[in-house]
């Protein structure tokens, strides 16, 4: 449904050709906007193709300015400038790398912060005293070769000493050359901020939060990030901030919860997730229930059942919706369902095969090949409104939506409840009404399970439909924490704090509210869930707080020759076995290094890896031989081999008779190891002092961190057919 919401926003965006740029809302010309960007940023010389556009949205006029490279390697520089104030609102740069490689940062976090601060001072000088820098101590980076390593910084607006998180500046600075990769400035004008002179006390706000209650019990199914994983799906019982209210907000003046009944959210925390209230006690958890499993479709049945054919899938779609006679099926494919890898899905697409007034009309549908369920469809066409068009109201549209669901999913429709009538908030387009129904098990809603459906109110038909229905066992709620205990734990971890927040109402109107809300760390990892059985904060992968990847600021590495490299690994969330200490002179184990290698590449952060997982992945990648134990200490010989395998240069290392190393103890190097050691030393991966190698000497944690960072910094030969 997110695509539909985005579409609703985009339909309000008007784009004009360059020769019509500027109207009564503009105070500067497009040429001036272009110059403002050039005065403050360096446009790469090879970005010679420039285009401009004029946009109006939410009573704001802006110029979009884009530079692109016409030659290889490709790249783009994009900017947006306020057409009234001349403020640069957004800048982002992208460049294609012909030779995939990680560039070792030459800037420290402090150096990058100075670059970002100087830019913010220059571009937003008149606002700077009204902002404060907030740091995300949980920010975790990755050593990858897709885009240059960058440090991220954020300033938020402060009004009379009270944070206004919806406004401010964010800056991303490249670590290899100090260039600004991304810049975003959001500052709403002409707002009225309620005075904080008559606010309720924090204790009163906390009581209102508890009495509402703001948390509700839900079944939560962590998403699958890697469909190849063999881990079974889990169903968790969690307490989560209710979607009925604005991120747990209590109005600081009235003491009432901020609801979304007649308004859309102007600024929404990234942790927000769909949910719905159910009829349970306000002070006690839902009634205890036994584990529930959908009896009609078992996992064994899915695995052993014969898949339906493409023609059968087509007939299933035709029974649900009318396919116009001039539509022909142009594409079909059978693939595993991303979130349910044990099931196969037919993807079917029809279109007219010709263009009508420049518009290619199509219908796309998805059918579960194991069960025969129609799990989704969307249409690109509908009735175009004019002065003579008649539309039905929301109540009439709801009847159409529910008649459709009763016809194609009669049993499952009995197991859902409709979410808040104004779940999407704001004003919908006049020819569209959207509805969301959440699945309920044991009286408890199942997050992200149910139906989303859109009705064309002029054509009186369903235009979009999507079903998510997980075939899993649901645990009993008998041993969950009472909601008052859960609320107390939640507020201890995320205590209420006062801030201003912007509410967008119908007709584009905006209102600033003074609220108490749960404390945010302004970072990506700001979960709103609490494990209902343990009381631990839980992230969107279902991991408890102790299992989260987080950056480390090591306190025992000052003056070490590998201080820079160790600090960088700390930003990756690697080598965190000892918390904020690194133990640089301690001997490295194979398990510690392999976990650091996995952390550095940024993959597998969605799940907790046990020792078997680490060994399996390392063997699949070819990093280690089959008999290596995770508790084994590593020699310089071992380290050289692991790093050369990491950067895919083992075939070259195996070539014998061509390598030479200037070490006085070269005779101690085994013949089959010479190529690995020579490459590791020649490429700067090994850190050695003097002329002695000591190939069998056990490697320290500092040596391992140094080697891993410099291995990623190796510039590899270009291969147009294979990417690392």
RAJO-V879581 format. One record per helix or strand. SS is the DSSP state (A for helix, B for strand). FROM is the first residue (numbers start at 1). LEN is the number of residues. If there is no record, write none. Layout:
# RAJO-V879581
ss->SS from->FROM len->LEN
ss->SS from->FROM len->LEN
This chain:
# RAJO-V879581
ss->A from->2 len->9
ss->B from->14 len->3
ss->A from->18 len->3
ss->A from->30 len->11
ss->B from->49 len->9
ss->B from->60 len->9
ss->B from->75 len->8
ss->B from->88 len->8
ss->A from->109 len->15
ss->A from->128 len->3
ss->B from->131 len->4
ss->B from->150 len->10
ss->B from->162 len->13
ss->B from->180 len->7
ss->A from->202 len->11
ss->B from->215 len->6
ss->B from->236 len->6
ss->B from->245 len->7
ss->B from->257 len->3
ss->B from->263 len->3
ss->B from->292 len->2
ss->A from->299 len->6
ss->A from->310 len->11
ss->B from->328 len->10
ss->B from->340 len->12
ss->B from->356 len->1
ss->B from->359 len->1
ss->B from->362 len->7
ss->B from->374 len->6
ss->A from->394 len->15
ss->A from->410 len->4
ss->B from->416 len->3
ss->B from->432 len->10
ss->B from->444 len->13
ss->B from->461 len->8
ss->B from->473 len->2
ss->A from->483 len->11
ss->B from->496 len->10
ss->A from->506 len->3
ss->B from->510 len->9
ss->B from->529 len->3
ss->B from->537 len->2
ss->B from->544 len->1
ss->A from->545 len->3
ss->A from->563 len->9
ss->B from->587 len->1
ss->B from->589 len->1
ss->A from->590 len->12
ss->A from->611 len->11
ss->B from->633 len->1
ss->B from->635 len->1
ss->A from->636 len->11
ss->A from->650 len->4
ss->A from->666 len->3
ss->A from->671 len->12
ss->B from->698 len->1
ss->B from->700 len->1
ss->A from->701 len->12
